[in-house]
Amino acid sequence: MPTPPLRTDDLRRNRARRRPGIPGLLACWIPMTLLAAAASLTGATPRWVISANESKIDLSTGTRRVLMDAPPDTVSFLDFAVFPPSVIHVTNISNTVLGPPSNVAIRRDGRLALIADSIQLDPSSTNKFRPARRIHVIDLTTTPPRRVGEGEAGEQPSGLSITPDGRLALVANRAGGTVSVLKIDGFALRPLKEIPLAGPADEVSDVAITPDGRRAFVSIREKSHLRELRIEGESVTATDRKISTYGRPYRVLVTPDGTLALTAGEGSGSGGDTDALTVVDLTGQLPHSRDYVALGSAPESLELSPDGRWLIAVLMNGSHLPPSDPVRSEHGRIALLERVGRSFQLRHSLDVGRVPEGGVFAPDGRHVVVQCHAEQRLWILEVKGGRLHDTGLRIAVPGNPSGMRAGP
């Protein structure tokens, strides 16, 4: 299919000002941002954080609203080669909040990104949408980054990851019960295989690849387990191994040293309960759950610092519930955990805006970027002294921020 035209929003950067009540912290409101990234002016290599922003589905009221006449979805590119980061917003790159906020992947060389396009609006269907299959291919070497093609995965592609050698992409197909294996050839995607793992209602949600590129782990949300895949060159196969998890696993990670897999998801209660991180030991022949760590209520996402020392958990904390719900909260929460041996320990937590979706460590390993869906803003935090600190920096995005990934 031909590539649709892209439009990059103009920039308006307001003067930084102190945020009342937080002396000494920078409070900068950035509604729209720079077309020419500051990094290009200094010659520095861009260090990307990518935020996919959906316009057609809104969760801010506590219920899912489908907006048939919404403006196009957008993607925001934050360059952390400088701080505060320079930001570019690009329109007409469709994406969705339906699925884990790991629907963005960046290749290790920082030249290519993939973004899952999981649904299409359909006024005739009960939900007003139906599963899509498209994966956008983004060229990160241009200014601004641009969509240069697309590939096809299974039904409702959701979480996705790229192998360390950059040759394959694995895509969890939430409505298909499968994982797609796509070959990356330049900026082209070629389907190699679709691996059935569960039924369509079981929600195959996310996939994480080990640093050596030999294994992957897939969250089967409604069956409360992870599945193991083996990777040999372009051959990807499922083993029989199923790994029990706390609750309904959603986001999946593997630590940089390859010794642990991590996953989290909320349980099946009415809300307001404390949920847990599942720590999976990968050091033996048979990967197995070895620890559960209490996090807080309704983990939506997880992310590791580049060195693997720190882990953040993005917690809905009741902020995604309707106003009439007795456990509704007016803020989400970010939990900070530290690696201790073969597990993690909770060190600190900090309140953020309502309905937080994705959260990542910036490539500098010091700053944390959090998507606050209801505010249409990104919060910038800092890890310092084993605690999370609010820098006061907010970046407005043209849509509801829904998926996120950081590059090298």
Secondary structure, 3 states (H helix, E strand, C coil): CCCCCCCECCCECCCCEECCCCCCCEECEECECCCCCHHHHHCCCCCEEEEEEECCEECCCCCCEECCCCCCCEEEEEECCCCCCEEEEEECCCCCCCCCCCCEEECCCCCEEEEEEEEEECCCCCCCEEEEEEEEEEECCCCCCEEEEEEECCCCEEEEEECCCCCEEEEEECCCCEEEEEEEECCEEEEEEEEECCCHHHCEEEEEECCCCCEEEEEEHHHCEEEEEEEECCEEEEEEEEEECCCCCCEEEECCCCCEEEEECCCCCCCCCCEEEEEEECCCCCCEEEEEEEEECCEEEEEECCCCCEEEEEECCCCCCCCCCCCCCCCEEEEEEEEECCEEEEEEEEEECCCEEEEEECCCCCEEEEEECCCCEEEEEEEECCEEEEEEEEEECCCEEEEEEECC
